[in-house]
């Protein structure tokens, strides 16, 4: 059976990066040492290829064009409805107050 030597400061030292209580991947110091900023950027670029980015941008442009078209159609329909209401109001006024 293993018994630690009480003369050593084994129990007084804080856990190191390689201790089982702190996983090296989640320790901020060792993660910064393991992966530089350039390596992190390269991983991000590799996970999103340019063709996917371009297709997403093209899809966003199509959605934007469709939104603008629907916006124009909405306001044209609103103006058309206002014209119909105005004509109906005039015709109803003629019918109520006009000469038959």
C-alpha positions as CSV (number, residue, x, y, z in Angstrom):
1,X,0.0,0.0,0.0
2,X,1.2,3.5,-1.0
3,X,1.5,6.1,1.7
4,X,2.7,9.6,0.8
5,X,5.7,11.0,2.6
6,X,4.3,13.6,5.1
7,X,7.6,15.5,5.0
8,X,7.0,16.5,1.4
9,X,4.6,19.3,0.6
10,X,2.4,17.0,-1.5
11,X,-0.9,18.1,0.1
12,X,0.0,21.8,0.3
13,X,0.6,22.4,-3.5
14,X,-2.3,23.4,-5.7
15,X,-3.3,21.0,-8.4
16,X,-1.2,21.2,-11.5
17,X,-2.4,21.3,-15.1
18,X,-1.9,17.5,-15.4
19,X,-3.8,16.6,-12.2
20,X,-7.0,14.5,-12.7
21,X,-9.1,17.3,-11.3
22,X,-8.3,19.8,-14.1
23,X,-8.6,18.6,-17.7
24,X,-5.8,20.1,-19.8
25,X,-8.2,21.0,-22.6
26,X,-10.4,23.1,-20.4
27,X,-7.5,24.8,-18.5
28,X,-7.1,28.3,-20.0
29,X,-3.3,28.4,-19.8
30,X,-2.6,25.1,-21.5
31,X,-5.3,25.8,-24.1
32,X,-3.6,29.0,-25.1
33,X,-0.3,27.3,-25.3
34,X,-1.7,24.4,-27.4
35,X,-3.6,26.5,-29.9
36,X,-2.3,29.8,-31.1
37,X,-4.6,32.4,-32.7
38,X,-3.6,31.4,-36.2
39,X,-4.4,27.7,-35.5
40,X,-7.8,28.7,-34.1
41,X,-8.5,30.8,-37.2
42,X,-7.5,28.0,-39.4
43,X,-9.9,25.6,-37.6
44,X,-12.8,28.1,-38.0
45,X,-12.0,28.5,-41.7
46,X,-11.8,24.7,-42.2
47,X,-15.2,24.2,-40.6
48,X,-16.9,26.8,-42.9
49,X,-15.7,26.3,-46.5
50,X,-15.9,29.3,-48.9
51,X,-18.5,27.6,-51.1
52,X,-20.8,27.3,-48.1
53,X,-20.3,30.9,-47.2
54,X,-21.0,32.0,-50.8
55,X,-24.2,29.9,-51.0
56,X,-25.4,31.4,-47.7
57,X,-24.7,34.9,-48.9
58,X,-26.5,34.2,-52.2
59,X,-29.5,32.8,-50.3
60,X,-29.5,35.9,-48.1
61,X,-29.5,38.1,-51.1
62,X,-32.4,36.2,-52.6
63,X,-34.4,36.5,-49.4
64,X,-33.6,40.3,-49.3
65,X,-34.8,40.8,-52.8
66,X,-38.0,38.8,-52.0
67,X,-38.6,40.9,-48.9
68,X,-38.3,44.2,-51.0
69,X,-40.6,42.8,-53.6
70,X,-43.2,41.9,-51.0
71,X,-42.8,45.3,-49.4
72,X,-43.6,47.0,-52.7
73,X,-46.5,44.7,-53.4
74,X,-47.9,45.4,-49.9
75,X,-47.8,49.2,-50.4
76,X,-49.3,49.0,-53.9
77,X,-52.1,46.9,-52.5
78,X,-52.6,49.4,-49.7
79,X,-52.8,52.3,-52.2
80,X,-55.2,50.3,-54.3
81,X,-57.5,49.6,-51.4
82,X,-57.5,53.2,-50.4
83,X,-58.6,54.1,-54.0
84,X,-61.4,51.5,-53.8
85,X,-62.6,52.9,-50.4
86,X,-62.5,56.5,-51.8
87,X,-64.5,55.5,-54.9
88,X,-67.0,53.6,-52.8
89,X,-67.4,56.6,-50.4
90,X,-68.0,59.0,-53.3
91,X,-70.6,56.6,-54.9
92,X,-72.4,56.1,-51.6
93,X,-72.5,59.9,-51.1
94,X,-74.0,60.3,-54.6
95,X,-76.6,57.6,-53.9
96,X,-77.6,59.1,-50.5
97,X,-77.5,62.8,-51.3
98,X,-77.7,63.0,-55.1
99,X,-80.6,63.3,-57.5
100,X,-82.1,60.1,-58.7
